Amino acid sequence: MRGVQVAELKARLSAYLHRVRRGHTVTVLDRQTPIARIVPFVSDATSLSVRRPLADSPALPRVPLPPPLRTDADIVALLLEERQGER
């Protein structure tokens, strides 16, 4: 893993991308602080897959909602109290 300053990366981007293409990882530094990493692209189709619902699943409009929350607390008062702390 090689570290490179932002200015150096901007000046020689093609050379660093060539290194990444060959399998190396490049760490981008801003004043010696790592801020990003450029890694080789790996085609991984298993990382995200969209699947259809099961055959016996109900249609979305037919999915029952949970019962309303029963509480003695005044929700609006709690929200106002929380927001007063942000000011």
C-alpha positions as CSV (number, residue, x, y, z in Angstrom):
1,M,0.0,0.0,0.0
2,R,1.6,3.3,-1.1
3,G,0.7,6.7,0.2
4,V,0.5,9.7,-2.0
5,Q,-0.2,13.4,-1.3
6,V,-3.2,15.0,-3.1
7,A,-1.1,17.3,-5.2
8,E,1.2,14.4,-6.3
9,L,-1.9,12.3,-7.2
10,K,-3.4,15.2,-9.3
11,A,-0.1,15.7,-11.1
12,R,0.5,12.0,-11.9
13,L,-3.0,10.5,-11.8
14,S,-2.5,8.3,-14.9
15,A,0.6,6.7,-13.4
16,Y,-1.1,5.9,-10.1
17,L,-4.1,4.5,-11.9
18,H,-1.7,2.3,-13.8
19,R,-0.4,0.9,-10.5
20,V,-3.9,0.3,-9.3
21,R,-4.7,-1.5,-12.6
22,R,-1.7,-3.8,-11.8
23,G,-3.2,-4.7,-8.4
24,H,-1.7,-2.2,-6.1
25,T,-3.6,-0.1,-3.5
26,V,-2.9,3.6,-3.3
27,T,-3.7,5.6,-0.1
28,V,-4.5,9.3,-0.6
29,L,-3.0,11.5,2.0
30,D,-3.9,15.1,3.0
31,R,-1.0,16.5,5.1
32,Q,0.1,13.0,6.1
33,T,-3.5,12.0,7.1
34,P,-5.1,9.2,5.1
35,I,-8.3,10.4,3.5
36,A,-9.1,7.8,0.8
37,R,-7.9,4.6,-0.7
38,I,-7.9,3.7,-4.4
39,V,-8.2,-0.1,-4.8
40,P,-8.4,-2.3,-7.9
41,F,-11.9,-2.9,-9.1
42,V,-13.2,-6.4,-8.5
43,S,-16.4,-7.4,-10.3
44,D,-18.4,-9.1,-7.6
45,A,-22.0,-9.8,-8.7
46,T,-22.8,-11.5,-5.4
47,S,-22.4,-8.3,-3.3
48,L,-25.9,-7.1,-4.2
49,S,-28.7,-9.1,-5.8
50,V,-32.3,-8.2,-6.3
51,R,-34.7,-11.1,-5.8
52,R,-38.4,-11.5,-6.3
53,P,-40.7,-12.0,-3.3
54,L,-41.6,-15.5,-2.4
55,A,-44.6,-16.9,-4.2
56,D,-46.7,-17.0,-1.0
57,S,-45.8,-13.4,0.1
58,P,-48.7,-11.0,0.3
59,A,-48.8,-8.0,-1.9
60,L,-47.3,-4.9,-0.3
61,P,-50.7,-3.1,0.2
62,R,-51.9,-6.2,2.1
63,V,-49.0,-6.3,4.6
64,P,-50.5,-5.5,8.0
65,L,-49.2,-2.5,9.9
66,P,-48.2,-2.8,13.5
67,P,-50.6,-1.5,16.1
68,P,-50.2,2.2,17.2
69,L,-47.9,2.8,20.1
70,R,-49.8,3.4,23.3
71,T,-48.0,5.8,25.6
72,D,-48.8,8.4,28.2
73,A,-46.0,10.7,27.1
74,D,-46.7,13.9,25.1
75,I,-44.8,13.2,21.9
76,V,-45.0,16.9,20.8
77,A,-43.6,18.1,24.1
78,L,-40.7,15.6,23.9
79,L,-39.9,16.8,20.4
80,L,-39.9,20.4,21.4
81,E,-37.7,19.7,24.5
82,E,-35.2,17.9,22.3
83,R,-35.1,20.7,19.7
84,Q,-34.6,23.3,22.4
85,G,-31.3,21.7,23.2
86,E,-30.0,22.2,19.6
87,R,-30.4,26.0,19.8
